[in-house]
Amino acid sequence: MSNYAKPEAALNQAEALINVGQKQDALQVLHDLITSKRHRAWQKILEKIMFKYVELCVDMRRGKFAKDGLIQYRIVCQQVNVTSLEEVIKHFMHLSTEKAEQARNQAQALEEALDVDDLEADKRPEDLMLSYVSGEKGKDRSDRELVTPWFKFLWETYRTVLEILRNNSKLEALYAMTAHRAFQFCKQYKRTTEFRRLCEIIRNHLMNLNKYRDQRDRPDLSAPESLQLYLDTRFEQLKIATDLQLWQEAFYSIEDIYGLMCMVKKTPKPSLLVVYYAKLTEIFWISSSHLYHAYAWFKLFTLQKTYNKNLSLKDLQLIASSVVLAALLVLPYDHTHGASHLELENAKERNSRMANLIGFELDPKLDNREMLSRSALLSELVAKGVLSCATQEVKDLYHLLEHEFFPLDLASKVQPLLAKISKLGGKLGSASSVPEVQLSRYVPALEKLVILRLLQQVSQVYQIMKIESLSQMIPFFDFKVVEKISVDAVKYNFMAMKVDHMRGVVLFGNLGLESDGLRDHLAVLAESLNKVRAMIYPPANKASKLGELLPGLGETVDKEHKRLLARKSIIEKRKEEHERQLIEMEREEESRRLKQQKITEEAEQKRLAAEYEQRKSQRILREIEERELEEAQALLEEAEKRSKKKGGKKPILEGEKVTKQTLMERALTEQLRERQEMEKKLQKLAKTMDYLERAKREEAAPLIEAAFQRRLVEEKVLHEREQQLETELSRQRHDGDLKEKNRLSRMLDNKEKFQERVLNRRKAEFDRRRVEREERINQIIQARKQEREAMRKKIYYVRCEEERLKKLREEEEARKWEEAEKRRKEEAERKAKLDEIAEKQRQRERELEEKEKLRREALLGRPADVPAKPFELPARASEPGTTAPAAAAAAPSAGKYVPKFLRERTEGSGQPPPTQPDRWVGGRRTEGFGQAPPESDRWSRRTEGTAPVSESDRWGSNGRPDDRAAPPSDRWRSGGSSRPSWSSSRNPPR
């Protein structure tokens, strides 16, 4: 491997080798220079080297060398001068194309020279044996050896260029141009195999572009220019595929275009969409997908009518007729009848896929046959006015086939229409994007449709018909073709028909009966046997049983009907519930999946971003280090060259270990020294130039003065001559002006009259306009005055209305306040009465309790005097030692409640019980904190607001006190079996 310090040396060496005929060595020299790491900085000389390099590669047909060199050159000039790479690639393709054309011109038989299935395949063994065994080669073999190698090399050139430019955003236009030239190569020479490979290569490039989004210099498909280039490439691919009749590849191209539109979420231009749908119609017609063919024609018609304003009426009629005929020739029966579940799923997926390509979005939960169907398309054509734009023959044919009923002469009525339709068509105008429309290609399919309609209508009228009669009714085909068409119709449950060749007749049946007979033949046999058995052994009491069953038969039928309806409703509800649960589960599963997918995508994006930043930082550091090392190396080489020129010693000793820093320091020192020497030389040169300039000026000064004096004399003479000439011209102009004045003075009176007349007319016009303006201003003032007056009246009315409403609201509020005040007073009076009644009740309760206590003490056997007053307690028996003052002291306590434990204490001590103040005085509680009121007081408070208890209610009918009328505390003390359950609560039961 040669190591050249300068690229020029390598170029000179290569040219010298080429001159002596050693092209291989010259190619190797240039290849070593291009792939060397020493020359990674772009220079202008490298472009010349690349031009020479690609010329050698083309001459020697070395495609791998060319690819390697272009890749290395792309690395060199990608960030510096990408235009240079573009020029080199264009030169490379130009040379390859030129060589291929020269080889083709040399060959005499192009068809035989291109009769190769695969340009990338090597020679077959039998071809090699034939070339060596045969003594002389034929003309076809010589042509093959001349042309085929260059075509192989040209194909390899296109592949190499596409591979180099596939991820370069700065050379997208060159990539698109290369793809277009490769397509034209395949079209021109009918290279179908290479075209398929080219489509696959471009498809893989786009997939990798979407897969690796973090690449540098990656094309941005969201940019309008990039998207337009990619779409143009795909549409060119579609056109070439249809021209080569590679319909599978054309369909793949359609999917590529649709995928590209979905990827960028943008719709192409209408001109491109017209080409898209025009090619779709051809693809679906070739694949016999008549339904999709009709929908594609419908979309094409819509685009042409909407966006193509220059379309003529005749062209629009032809396109509309094509749409209607394409929709009519769709078979009126469903091909999925009787298909398995897997086939139905495949058909549904295919319908969804085709509908997306055509541009009709489908709901996946609905049946696609209901969305894309013949009936739906025909209804839409009528609704959108497509049928009204078609020719009269097509309209008549549509009404005969879809709305009329002529079972006997349908074919005879349709045949002249088909003959006229077959003559329609031809090339459209230049305004239309569709080059040609031929309606004659729809005639055979329409004849089959006519046969189906005729058989369907005949089956509704006749049950049996002779084959000869049916053949006479159908002039299009032989009866064998009719029989074949009817087999498919019967297969897909379009009609019921049988052909009996022995009898020479055609039997028409009912679809429902025919299917029931085939499905239930065992049940029919069982019923027949039951009838036979009943006839042989008739039942004895048949009439009696029938008489018993008939009365309740209607009720039984009604019950069974109601039961079935209820069961049906239950089943429907269960189905709805099950579907709702499935939908909920699907929705939850979808939300969970989307959430997980979002989390995964976020994590992946973070990871990719981190990796991208890490790689970017590493790359930047590596590039900085390489750049610094290259600069230091370049400085060192320059220093070595300068030291060699000056005859000095080398700046670096042999075997000395040098670092990048040392190289930089030494290079900078050398540069500083050279700069100082150069400054000294410049100072010396400046002094020399100063002396020389001073000497020249000293010599030139007298010569300049003499020339100046001569110039003054010449200019003085010239000035006098020009002044004399100007004086003469002024005199002549003055004389001419005087003559003109005398000539025009005769019209002075007329001028004044005309001026006066013009001024008078303008004054009258001014006065008229001023009067009109004043009148218009007065009208405007009056109108505005009326408007203000009306506005003031309206404001006054609104204000009065607001005051009236405010007054009504105030009166209503006053009335409501008075009613509330009245209700409060009545409530206070009612409450006062109730308090008075309650007070009386409490007083009576206390009296009754005192009486009851006295009665109990008497029953317990305690001696007591008969109380003189109802409120006095019974007096104790006076003990010895008691005095009158004690009795007197005990007297004031009469009528007061004394607790039992105090009474017992006083009985034992002989002292009168201490009196306690009343705990309720005037409705206020006076006992101390934490002391419970007496049981009577508690009961009296509980019974406030209730009706008073009468004396008769308190005493029973037998003269004994009734415990049920007594308070709860008295019942408990009087020996009741159990304390009431509500005694511990604050409020008694209501």
Summary of the structure (lengths in Angstrom):
residues: 990
radius of gyration: 60.4
end to end distance: 119.6
largest distance: 184.1
contacts: 2522
relative contact order: 0.02
helix: 73%
strand: 3%
